[in-house]
């Protein structure tokens, strides 16, 4: 019962915040509503037995990435766009194709039966320690060790790229 | 560990909704900053989907994937915002309709 209430709360909050992200005029408001989406999703991750992911969602996304966003919003000091949305036929096409995409996603979700043929598969019994930092670390440093190392190189490249791009007398 | 009350499809539905809202943002807004935020929204919708499937199947690989998606998103935001700052410095705009240097 509690789970259903929390799920409803988090999902409604996430969708409402997401609408505000897309349709607000002020970029700072958009960024703050995006923080709301991220916090709601973090709550849903806890409901889904992903405690560690919920924690790094708040630390990395709501903390680091959103601070970067707010920093750039304030740095650029963009004047309020007079027409909020892209003008002309492009707007209509945008809404149309987004709706089309949503219908497709809906179709997939409703026809998939949880990934199996026939009757819906019951949820698997979760092993002890599912989603805990210890289990995540064990899998990350055994099965996924090579992708993990590649990620570190990716982050290094991103840091170098950001520094080079932000330098003066470039472009 | 008791089974979940909430069916997988409910989580997938929320993920689909969030993804679609993000898609609308990318297609319809003019400010490059808001487009970036919408992309973050879409990535998060996919993350929710990953975690929901991870619980459904009782395997933690989905959560590891969310971890990787997050690090790629962090890299993308750092580079993307740096590009945005460089464009703004040269052209005094963050509007994607005004940046058409490559348009013939």
Interface residues (C-beta under 8 A of the other chain):
Chain A: X1 X3 X4 X7 X11 X14 X15 X18 X19 X21 X22 X27 X30 X31 X34 X37 X38 X41 X44 X45 X47 X48 X49 X50 X52 X53 X56 X57 X60 X61 X64 X65 X68 X69 X72 X73 X75 X76 X78 X81 X83 X84 X85 X86 X90 X91 X93 X94 X95 X97 X98 X99 X101 X102 X105 X106 X109 X110 X112 X114 X115 X120 X121 X122 X123 X124 X125 X126 X127 X128 X130 X131 X135 X136 X139 X140 X143 X144 X147 X151 X154 X155 X157 X158 X159 X161 X162 X163 X165 X166 X170 X171
Chain B: X1 X3 X4 X5 X6 X7 X8 X9 X10 X11 X12 X13 X14 X16 X17 X18 X19 X20 X21 X22 X23 X24 X25 X27 X28 X29 X30 X31 X33 X34 X36 X37 X38 X40 X41 X44 X47 X48 X51 X52 X53 X54 X55 X56 X57 X58 X59 X60 X61 X63 X64 X66 X67 X68 X70 X71 X72 X73 X74 X75 X76 X77 X78 X79 X81 X82 X83 X84 X85 X86 X87 X88 X89 X90 X94 X95 X97
